[in-house]
Amino acid sequence: MKQSFGVKLPGAVPRWATTYRDMPDLVVEFERIGFDDVVDGEHILFTPVMHHPGGAGNMVHGRDTQHSDRADTLVTFAAAAAKTTTIRFVSSVLLPAAHGFAVLARQAATLDVISGGRFSLGVGMGWDAAEFEAQGIPANERDARAEDVVRACMQLWQPGLSSYHGRWIGFDDVISEPAPFTAGGPPVWWGGNAIKGPTARRVAEFCVGWLSREAADYDEIARSIESIRTKCLELGRDPATVFYRCSLTPTGWQVPPLVDDLIDAAVASGLRLAGLGITNFTVPLNYYQLDLDALQRLLKALRAG
């Protein structure tokens, strides 16, 4: 997989797209100016105020006035995929524990078909415990349930009859349609802190790559990558076959008010992260607040760097 540069959608309405219905056209513009990927993550249920752990501020929601441009990631990607030809779609992250395994497998495979193999399924535990409790999912089980769902999906993407027996999910001799465009199904990336816990094992065992937390600082990213490489060696996998994506979130540095200074700071951050082995970068729209012309300048500077 070659190095890539993507742009993350949350925060796009109304700054870049007048309404959410215009989001596919915005993705067309991202493709036109040269981005390799478009990135989106999900929340399924919201509380009135959600305290984002990444320092992005509180997300405020209400029925009288909508303060969010969040919608279903897979449906949004499918609409945009039908209008584009080269840009890839990366979920960062989807919350598998909150999805039925059979429906998620079918939706992901359908998106893979519609996009012609341009979808990567990035998944994670999710930071908002209340979101899972409200759906009847014990928050302390959401991480393990996520792995169970993803493993079940991966079995359903295999040719022929599928069988799987996990902690919560079990089935024998079934078929999920459509068959994915990509052999074996969309590539799976696992997100989250990989310094401790099962994330490093999952990445090394069955994932194409790792997604850093949007709010992760340099130390967390560096130590997570080292943990994944160590686990790869333990399991007999070549660490060079794992790819790494992180957001160019201004963690540890302030967003400069001038566009040229912001571009220089983002490139400097990207160069430092590339030294760790980061292969895929995401520009977070909601932090940078750049128009399309400035985004194109930033993208050219990142590629040159």
C-alpha positions in Angstrom: 0.0 0.0 0.0 1.4 3.3 -1.0 1.5 6.4 1.2 -1.8 8.3 1.2 -3.3 11.5 2.3 -7.0 11.7 3.3 -9.5 14.2 4.6 -11.9 13.6 7.5 -15.6 14.7 7.0 -17.0 15.6 10.4 -17.3 19.4 10.6 -18.0 19.8 6.9 -21.5 21.2 7.2 -22.2 24.1 6.6 -18.6 25.3 6.1 -17.8 23.1 3.0 -21.2 21.6 2.2 -24.4 23.6 2.6 -26.4 20.5 3.8 -25.6 16.9 4.3 -27.2 16.1 1.0 -24.3 17.9 -0.6 -21.7 15.7 1.0 -21.2 13.4 -2.0 -20.5 16.4 -4.2 -17.9 17.6 -1.6 -16.2 14.3 -1.8 -16.1 14.7 -5.6 -14.2 18.0 -5.0 -11.8 16.3 -2.6 -11.1 13.7 -5.4 -10.6 16.6 -7.9 -8.0 18.4 -5.8 -6.1 15.2 -5.3 -6.9 13.5 -2.0 -6.4 9.8 -1.9 -9.0 9.0 0.8 -12.0 10.4 2.6 -12.4 9.4 6.2 -15.5 9.3 8.5 -16.3 7.8 11.9 -19.5 7.2 13.6 -21.5 7.8 16.7 -24.9 6.0 16.7 -26.6 7.6 19.7 -25.8 11.0 21.2 -26.3 12.6 24.6 -27.1 16.3 24.7 -23.5 17.1 25.5 -20.6 14.8 24.7 -17.2 15.6 26.1 -14.8 14.7 23.3 -11.6 13.2 24.8 -9.5 14.6 22.0 -9.9 18.2 23.1 -12.1 19.1 20.2 -14.6 20.6 22.6 -18.0 19.5 23.6 -20.4 18.2 20.9 -23.8 19.7 21.6 -27.0 18.1 20.2 -30.6 19.0 20.3 -33.9 18.4 18.6 -34.7 22.1 18.1 -31.5 22.9 16.3 -29.2 20.4 14.8 -25.6 21.2 15.8 -24.0 18.2 14.1 -23.4 16.9 10.6 -23.1 13.3 11.7 -24.9 10.6 9.7 -24.5 7.0 8.8 -20.9 6.4 7.5 -21.6 3.5 5.2 -24.6 5.1 3.6 -22.7 8.3 3.1 -19.7 6.5 1.6 -22.0 4.5 -0.8 -23.6 7.8 -2.1 -20.1 9.3 -2.6 -18.7 6.2 -4.2 -21.3 6.2 -6.9 -20.1 9.7 -7.9 -16.3 9.1 -7.8 -13.7 6.8 -9.4 -10.4 7.0 -7.5 -10.8 8.3 -4.0 -10.9 5.6 -1.3 -13.2 5.4 1.7 -11.9 4.8 5.2 -14.1 4.4 8.3 -12.2 5.7 11.3 -13.8 4.3 13.2 -17.0 2.2 12.9 -18.3 0.7 16.2 -18.8 -3.0 15.4 -20.1 -3.8 18.9 -23.2 -1.7 18.1 -23.8 -3.5 14.8 -25.5 -6.8 14.0 -22.7 -8.9 12.4 -24.7 -10.2 9.5 -26.0 -6.7 8.5 -22.6 -5.1 8.9 -20.9 -7.8 6.8 -23.5 -7.3 4.0 -23.3 -3.5 4.1 -19.5 -3.5 4.0 -19.5 -6.0 1.1 -22.1 -3.9 -0.7 -20.0 -0.8 -0.3 -16.9 -2.7 -1.5 -18.8 -3.7 -4.6 -20.3 -0.2 -5.3 -16.9 1.4 -4.9 -15.0 -1.2 -6.8 -12.8 -2.1 -3.9 -12.2 1.4 -2.6 -13.4 0.8 1.0 -11.3 0.1 4.1 -13.2 -1.0 7.3 -11.6 0.8 10.2 -13.0 -0.2 13.5 -12.6 0.4 17.2 -14.1 0.1 20.7 -15.6 3.7 20.9 -14.9 6.2 23.6 -18.4 7.0 24.8 -19.5 4.3 27.2 -23.0 5.8 27.6 -23.7 5.4 23.8 -23.4 1.6 24.3 -25.3 1.4 27.5 -28.2 3.2 25.9 -28.3 0.4 23.2 -28.4 -2.3 25.9 -24.7 -3.2 25.3 -22.6 -3.5 28.5 -19.9 -0.9 28.1 -17.3 -3.2 29.6 -18.0 -5.7 26.9 -17.9 -3.4 23.9 -14.2 -4.1 23.1 -14.5 -7.9 23.1 -17.8 -7.7 21.2 -16.2 -5.6 18.5 -13.7 -8.3 17.8 -16.4 -11.0 17.8 -18.4 -9.0 15.2 -15.4 -8.3 13.0 -14.2 -11.9 13.0 -17.7 -13.1 12.1 -17.8 -10.6 9.2 -14.4 -11.8 7.9 -15.7 -15.3 7.8 -18.9 -14.3 5.9 -16.7 -12.6 3.3 -14.9 -15.9 2.4 -16.0 -17.9 -0.6 -18.4 -20.8 -0.1 -20.3 -21.7 3.0 -19.2 -19.8 6.2 -19.1 -21.0 9.8 -18.0 -19.2 12.9 -18.2 -19.7 16.6 -17.2 -16.9 19.0 -18.1 -15.7 22.4 -21.4 -14.1 21.4 -21.8 -15.1 17.8 -22.2 -18.6 16.2 -23.4 -19.9 12.9 -22.8 -22.8 10.5 -22.9 -23.2 6.7 -24.4 -19.8 5.7 -23.8 -17.4 2.8 -23.8 -13.6 2.9 -24.5 -11.7 -0.3 -23.2 -9.9 -2.2 -19.7 -11.4 -2.4 -17.2 -8.6 -1.8 -15.4 -7.0 -4.7 -12.1 -7.4 -2.8 -11.0 -11.0 -2.3 -11.5 -11.8 1.4 -13.5 -8.7 2.0 -12.6 -5.0 2.7 -9.2 -4.6 4.4 -9.7 -4.2 8.2 -7.9 -1.6 10.3 -8.1 -1.5 14.1 -8.1 1.8 15.9 -7.1 2.8 19.4 -4.3 2.9 21.9 -2.1 -0.1 21.2 0.4 0.3 24.0 -1.6 -2.1 26.2 -4.7 -4.3 25.8 -5.6 -6.4 22.8 -5.3 -3.8 20.0 -1.7 -4.7 19.1 -2.6 -8.4 19.0 -5.6 -7.8 16.7 -3.6 -5.7 14.3 -0.8 -8.2 14.1 -3.1 -11.2 13.9 -5.8 -10.2 11.3 -5.6 -6.5 10.3 -4.0 -4.7 7.4 -3.2 -1.7 9.6 -3.6 0.4 12.7 -5.5 3.7 13.2 -4.3 6.0 15.9 -6.8 7.8 18.1 -7.5 11.3 16.7 -6.3 12.8 19.9 -3.2 10.6 20.3 0.1 12.5 21.0 3.5 11.6 19.5 4.5 9.4 22.4 1.3 7.3 22.3 1.7 6.8 18.5 5.3 5.9 18.8 4.7 3.4 21.7 1.7 1.9 19.9 3.7 1.3 16.7 6.5 -0.3 18.7 3.9 -2.5 20.5 2.4 -3.7 17.2 5.8 -4.4 15.7 6.7 -6.5 18.8 3.5 -8.4 18.6 4.0 -9.1 14.9 7.4 -10.7 15.7 5.8 -12.8 18.4 3.2 -14.1 16.0 5.6 -14.6 13.1 4.3 -11.7 10.9 6.7 -9.4 9.1 6.1 -6.0 10.8 6.7 -4.3 7.5 3.4 -5.6 6.2 1.4 -3.5 8.7 0.3 0.0 7.7 -0.3 2.9 10.0 -2.7 5.9 9.7 -2.9 8.9 12.0 -4.6 12.2 12.0 -2.6 15.4 11.7 -4.5 16.7 14.7 -2.8 19.7 16.3 -2.1 17.7 19.5 0.8 19.4 21.3 0.8 22.4 18.9 -1.5 25.3 18.3 -3.2 25.9 14.9 -1.5 29.1 13.5 -3.9 31.8 12.4 -2.1 32.3 9.0 -2.6 29.6 6.3 1.0 29.5 5.3 2.1 28.9 8.9 -0.6 26.2 9.3 0.6 24.4 6.2 4.2 24.6 7.5 3.2 23.2 10.9 1.1 20.4 9.4 4.0 19.4 7.1 6.4 19.4 10.1 4.0 17.2 12.1 3.7 14.9 9.1 7.5 14.6 8.7 7.9 13.8 12.3 5.2 11.1 12.2 6.6 9.6 9.0 9.8 9.0 10.9 7.9 6.6 13.1 6.6 4.7 10.1 3.2 6.4 9.6 2.1 5.6 6.0 -1.3 7.2 5.8 -2.3 10.6 7.0 -5.6 12.3 7.6 -6.3 16.0 7.5 -9.0 16.9 10.1 -11.3 19.5 8.5 -12.9 20.6 11.8 -9.5 21.6 13.2 -8.0 23.3 10.2 -10.9 25.3 8.7 -9.2 25.7 5.3 -11.1 26.3 2.1 -10.7 24.0 -0.9 -7.9 26.1 -2.4 -6.0 26.1 0.8 -6.6 22.4 1.3 -5.1 21.8 -2.1 -2.1 23.8 -1.2 -1.7 21.9 2.0 -2.0 18.6 0.1 0.7 19.6 -2.4 3.0 20.6 0.5 2.4 17.3 2.3 3.2 15.3 -0.8 6.4 17.4 -1.4 7.4 16.9 2.2 
